[in-house]
Amino acid sequence: MTLTAERSWAESARVVVVGCGGVGGCTAARLASAGRSVVAVTGNPDITRSIGEHGLHAALPDGERAVRLDVVTRAAALPAVAFDVALLAVPPNRIEAAASDVLPHLGSAGVLVPLANGLPEERLGERFGHERVVGGIVSFGASMHGPGRVEQTSEGRLIVGRLNGDNDQAALRVAALLGHADPGDGVELTNNLRGARWSKLAVNAAISSLGTIGGDRLGALMRHRFARRLALEVMTEATHTALASGVRLEKISGAVDLEWLALDADERLAPGSPSLLAKHTLLLAVGAKYRRLRSSMLSAIERGREPPIDYLNGEVVRRAAAAGLQAPINDAVVAAVRAITVGARRPSLEGLRALFDETRPLLRSLRMAA
């Protein structure tokens, strides 16, 4: 399937990017740098002011730049034109509100493209119609260092597709458009968006949530065996839940097989084995590659915002229950993040170790039940 026929459409498409944090800012900067017609909705007057006065400063793998683009604080202030694509670069707990705000500004064939973590296409499709939603999965890391200042911290692909696997003209056009926002490894058009989403959910439920509890960047945390073990257990529960729900999981970055990475019964019981060593070694390598990655959920808490834990680990817990499974480690992670949110716990390596210790009896109970 080729994107060539849609390139000319992408050159004239009107795009609104909702959210100008790390992912939204880097994506908007690349699109604007490529000459695309982009308007950003920041949701924050300080960010709007900074971009309006000084441009959007983006540190990207191919260099730093200050990009000029139109920017508003609220969707209600968007210019009176029919936008073709709305890129929703907001946390999963704000995705539906963002879609509702921007939808009146889309043309009759305009589409919503969620760039959030979790399973946003399902929720948006149920509320606004699946024909209005094209999935967009971000596999590169990005951070916001201040109003209008963003940095891409790791490379990775943008994955585009429809939940039903039927990649129609709208999906092709979004893929062609996002080719201009490509952070280095290209845009992938997938016919298994659901499987790719669940794979990303499993990873985010480990990396983002444990990064929030541990209060440090991924590289520092993955040097500790207990942190890697917690990550493996979180991903194991997510993997089992996905498979029990009939999801065909995609390999992460085309290489990491979650079904292999998930702990089997012997690995959960045994203190060590060659296969378990291999899985720890892989997580060490991931930690080294993405060592600068910092949890966006931790940043949200630091800014006084509600973290989207219910749409990551909480989603795993709910879906596990619906499939007749248990997800006690993910449930404990949800409780720990909520405690941090209300100030009853603080992000720290010691806190992550405490979570590890607290969850050992839960695993023993599962073993006894089995």
Buried (B, 14 or more C-beta within 10 A) or exposed (E): EEBEEBBEBBBEBBBBBBBBBBBBBBBBBBBBBBEBBBBBBBBBEEBBBBBBEEBBBBBBEEEEBEBEBBBBBEBEEBEEEEBBBBBBBBBBBBBBEBBBBBBEBBEEEBBBBBBBBBBBBBBBBEEBEBEBBBBBBBBBBBBBEEBBBBBBBBBBBBBBBBBEEEBEEBBBBBBBBBBBBBBEBEBBBBBBBBBBBBBBBBBBBBBBBBBBBBBBBBBBBBBBEBBBBBBBBBBBBBBBBBBBBEBEBBBBBEEBEBEEBBBEEEBBEEEEEEBBEEBBEBBBEBBEBBBEBBBBBBBBBEEEBBBBBBBBBBBBBBBBEEBEBBBBBBBBBBBBBBBBBEEEBEBBBEBBBBBBEEBEEBBEEBEEEE
